[in-house]
Amino acid sequence: SGAAPISTDFFTVGQIVEGFNCSDFQWGTANAISVTIGFWVRSSVTGTYSASLYNANAGSNTYPATFTVNAANTFEYKAITIPGATAGTWATSNLGSIYLRVDLGSGSSFNGAANAWNTTGGFRTSGSVNFMANTGATFYITGVQLEPGSVATPFERRSYGQELALCQRYYEKSYNIDVAPGTATVVGRIGAQNMFSGSFDTHHFIQFAVTKRATPTISTWDTSGNSGYLNVDNPGAHRALIWKNVTSATTWFGYWAASAEL
């Protein structure tokens, strides 16, 4: 349903880029290079929208650029070139560096000067469409690519296996790929067995498929979908120890998910 945002509300579609993935931009230095955002967009609401690059680390230094949806419910290709940021602090490590946002009708507190670097945190322009005001509106975006230089090149299509491994740097789970955490299931479960009577801690070591961006937060569930079922000790970027205390000869089964998202 339609919304009327107050000045401090924000509605965006966004993606944080890890510093290791954009360190070659040399932002925050005199050698900062321009970058280009290319994407396909389709919306039922035509008009001027804002896409911006934002300092994810310090929360300042934003560049709101505009693009126009000309025809309703029709995919259109857009390419926006943004000059390199010579000011500000931009992470070049495993922290978040650049935040790419597309605005859908945020409040006036987030307005900034169009097509210029701002230091006030503005990631939209005052004339941008208030998409959120339109009941039943639709917005699609795909093929988004951020790259150095002033030319938008064809979208880089990677194999499913490559894309999965890249995603698992930030998130991995023991559930099957198409099963949401917390689902009641027995497929793909992990477990450990206590073969003796009495109280014992039973352990299961997890070796992640891909080294994580940072030490992940690990959540656990039982086979009925109840959370917090298992204990976690000393997780690292490569592996973790999951355990449960049992008081008799028994076997436990459960699931885990590891998140190192930005």
DOVOVEX-204413 format. One line per 8 residues: number of its first residue (from 0); their letters; for each residue x negated, y negated, z negated of C-alpha. Coordinates in nm, 3 decimals, padded with zeros to 5 digits. Layout:
N
NUM	a	X,Y,Z  ... .
***
This chain:
262
0	sgaapist	00.000,00.000,00.000  -00.105,-00.360,00.053  -00.329,-00.525,-00.207  -00.397,-00.888,-00.292  -00.749,-00.891,-00.434  -00.842,-01.140,-00.705  -01.174,-01.321,-00.672  -01.381,-01.052,-00.847 .
8	dfftvgqi	-01.231,-00.747,-00.674  -01.434,-00.579,-00.405  -01.338,-00.324,-00.142  -01.623,-00.187,00.070  -01.751,00.117,00.254  -02.121,00.153,00.182  -02.440,00.355,00.175  -02.753,00.305,-00.035 .
16	vegfncsd	-03.082,00.369,00.145  -03.368,00.516,-00.057  -03.685,00.307,-00.066  -03.900,00.586,00.081  -03.676,00.579,00.391  -03.715,00.208,00.464  -04.057,00.114,00.325  -04.181,00.057,00.681 .
24	fqwgtana	-03.946,-00.244,00.705  -04.194,-00.427,00.475  -03.913,-00.633,00.329  -04.008,-00.876,00.056  -04.328,-00.966,00.242  -04.428,-01.208,00.518  -04.446,-00.908,00.754  -04.079,-00.813,00.716 .
32	isvtigfw	-03.932,-00.679,01.041  -03.584,-00.708,01.187  -03.345,-00.414,01.178  -03.039,-00.316,01.378  -02.719,-00.151,01.258  -02.528,00.044,01.522  -02.191,00.212,01.467  -01.851,00.299,01.611 .
40	vrssvtgt	-01.544,00.152,01.443  -01.170,00.191,01.483  -00.908,00.005,01.283  -00.538,-00.067,01.300  -00.617,-00.422,01.184  -00.794,-00.640,01.439  -01.007,-00.945,01.363  -01.342,-01.043,01.218 .
48	ysaslyna	-01.508,-00.812,00.966  -01.832,-00.841,00.770  -02.118,-00.592,00.755  -02.407,-00.673,00.525  -02.744,-00.558,00.399  -02.783,-00.608,00.026  -03.068,-00.571,-00.220  -02.967,-00.255,-00.406 .
56	nagsntyp	-03.247,-00.286,-00.659  -03.217,-00.648,-00.776  -02.858,-00.729,-00.674  -02.948,-01.041,-00.475  -03.068,-01.124,-00.123  -02.772,-01.041,00.097  -02.716,-01.093,00.468  -02.348,-01.087,00.576 .
64	atftvnaa	-02.310,-01.054,00.952  -01.982,-01.049,01.139  -01.835,-00.814,01.398  -01.495,-00.814,01.567  -01.242,-00.536,01.608  -01.081,-00.644,01.934  -00.822,-00.375,02.001  -00.615,-00.191,01.743 .
72	ntfeykai	-00.660,00.184,01.704  -00.942,00.200,01.960  -01.301,00.306,01.895  -01.543,00.023,01.975  -01.922,00.025,01.953  -02.095,-00.250,01.754  -02.462,-00.341,01.717  -02.584,-00.602,01.468 .
80	tipgatag	-02.944,-00.721,01.441  -03.054,-00.869,01.107  -03.386,-01.052,01.057  -03.627,-00.906,00.805  -03.600,-01.023,00.444  -03.921,-01.201,00.351  -03.791,-01.278,00.000  -03.675,-01.058,-00.283 .
88	twatsnlg	-03.789,-00.728,-00.432  -03.709,-00.421,-00.224  -03.790,-00.076,-00.362  -04.036,00.137,-00.163  -04.006,00.440,-00.393  -03.731,00.693,-00.464  -03.506,00.414,-00.596  -03.227,00.250,-00.402 .
96	siylrvdl	-03.359,-00.024,-00.175  -03.105,-00.140,00.085  -02.730,-00.125,00.038  -02.538,-00.127,00.366  -02.181,-00.247,00.315  -01.880,-00.298,00.538  -01.627,-00.525,00.371  -01.255,-00.443,00.375 .
104	gsgssfng	-01.118,-00.750,00.196  -01.313,-00.835,-00.119  -01.245,-01.141,-00.335  -01.385,-01.489,-00.285  -01.660,-01.437,-00.546  -01.843,-01.230,-00.286  -01.830,-01.484,-00.003  -02.162,-01.587,00.149 .
112	aanawntt	-02.295,-01.782,00.445  -02.257,-01.586,00.769  -02.560,-01.464,00.961  -02.807,-01.591,00.701  -02.992,-01.458,00.399  -02.808,-01.548,00.077  -02.935,-01.535,-00.280  -02.592,-01.554,-00.442 .
120	ggfrtsgs	-02.486,-01.192,-00.385  -02.236,-01.277,-00.111  -02.182,-00.977,00.118  -01.883,-01.105,00.319  -01.777,-01.423,00.496  -01.477,-01.631,00.396  -01.310,-01.572,00.733  -01.326,-01.193,00.718 .
128	vnfmantg	-01.015,-00.981,00.756  -00.832,-00.877,00.440  -00.780,-00.521,00.556  -00.654,-00.420,00.212  -00.347,-00.643,00.244  -00.200,-00.423,00.517  00.023,-00.137,00.407  -00.052,00.182,00.595 .
136	atfyitgv	-00.363,00.043,00.760  -00.637,00.277,00.886  -01.012,00.225,00.921  -01.261,00.470,01.072  -01.638,00.433,01.103  -01.885,00.685,01.245  -02.224,00.715,01.410  -02.377,00.463,01.169 .
144	qlepgsva	-02.749,00.413,01.224  -02.989,00.164,01.062  -03.324,00.135,01.240  -03.619,-00.100,01.277  -03.627,-00.340,01.569  -03.373,-00.540,01.764  -03.239,-00.262,01.990  -02.971,-00.012,01.893 .
152	tpferrsy	-03.083,00.327,02.021  -02.855,00.630,02.076  -02.741,00.797,01.755  -02.992,01.058,01.636  -02.810,01.389,01.624  -02.977,01.641,01.396  -02.900,02.009,01.358  -02.664,02.121,01.083 .
160	gqelalcq	-02.953,02.283,00.895  -03.161,01.965,00.903  -02.871,01.752,00.785  -02.785,01.994,00.504  -03.144,01.993,00.374  -03.156,01.613,00.383  -02.830,01.596,00.188  -02.954,01.849,-00.068 .
168	ryyeksyn	-03.230,01.606,-00.168  -02.947,01.419,-00.341  -02.689,01.686,-00.422  -02.674,02.066,-00.442  -02.426,02.315,-00.587  -02.394,02.687,-00.642  -02.043,02.692,-00.497  -02.004,02.771,-00.128 .
176	idvapgta	-02.046,02.463,00.090  -01.671,02.426,00.150  -01.563,02.479,-00.213  -01.518,02.184,-00.448  -01.681,02.207,-00.793  -01.429,02.303,-01.058  -01.243,02.542,-00.826  -01.131,02.869,-00.983 .
184	tvvgriga	-01.323,03.135,-00.789  -01.568,03.420,-00.832  -01.743,03.381,-00.495  -02.110,03.286,-00.525  -02.115,03.276,-00.903  -02.434,03.299,-01.108  -02.467,03.495,-01.431  -02.677,03.653,-01.701 .
192	qnmfsgsf	-02.637,03.957,-01.922  -02.699,04.026,-02.289  -02.757,04.399,-02.333  -02.779,04.397,-02.712  -02.538,04.345,-02.997  -02.579,04.027,-03.195  -02.626,03.663,-03.103  -02.867,03.584,-02.819 .
200	dthhfiqf	-02.935,03.302,-02.576  -02.912,03.438,-02.222  -03.088,03.246,-01.948  -03.062,03.186,-01.574  -03.332,02.995,-01.384  -03.226,02.775,-01.093  -03.474,02.710,-00.812  -03.332,02.427,-00.601 .
208	avtkratp	-03.325,02.477,-00.226  -03.472,02.128,-00.178  -03.677,01.911,-00.412  -03.448,01.643,-00.553  -03.499,01.268,-00.522  -03.530,01.253,-00.901  -03.444,01.468,-01.201  -03.081,01.552,-01.136 .
216	tistwdts	-02.779,01.547,-01.363  -02.646,01.901,-01.383  -02.281,01.987,-01.443  -02.149,02.339,-01.508  -01.818,02.526,-01.486  -01.682,02.870,-01.564  -01.507,03.083,-01.302  -01.171,02.936,-01.405 .
224	gnsgylnv	-01.291,02.584,-01.324  -01.343,02.464,-01.681  -01.633,02.217,-01.709  -01.919,02.216,-01.959  -01.932,02.594,-01.976  -02.311,02.631,-01.973  -02.610,02.460,-02.132  -02.898,02.304,-01.937 .
232	dnpgahra	-03.259,02.274,-02.055  -03.547,02.072,-01.913  -03.422,02.010,-01.560  -03.676,01.881,-01.310  -03.677,01.783,-00.945  -03.758,02.145,-00.845  -03.578,02.370,-01.094  -03.374,02.395,-01.412 .
240	liwknvts	-03.288,02.643,-01.687  -02.922,02.724,-01.754  -02.830,02.924,-02.060  -02.545,03.032,-02.285  -02.535,03.182,-02.633  -02.342,03.507,-02.652  -02.262,03.704,-02.965  -02.230,04.054,-02.823 .
248	attwfgyw	-02.337,04.273,-02.534  -02.169,04.088,-02.251  -02.221,03.913,-01.918  -02.132,03.554,-01.840  -02.067,03.400,-01.497  -02.048,03.039,-01.393  -02.138,02.762,-01.149  -02.350,02.447,-01.139 .
256	aasael	-02.394,02.128,-00.941  -02.704,01.905,-00.944  -02.672,01.538,-00.854  -02.963,01.301,-00.788  -02.757,01.056,-00.586  -02.841,00.688,-00.571 .
***
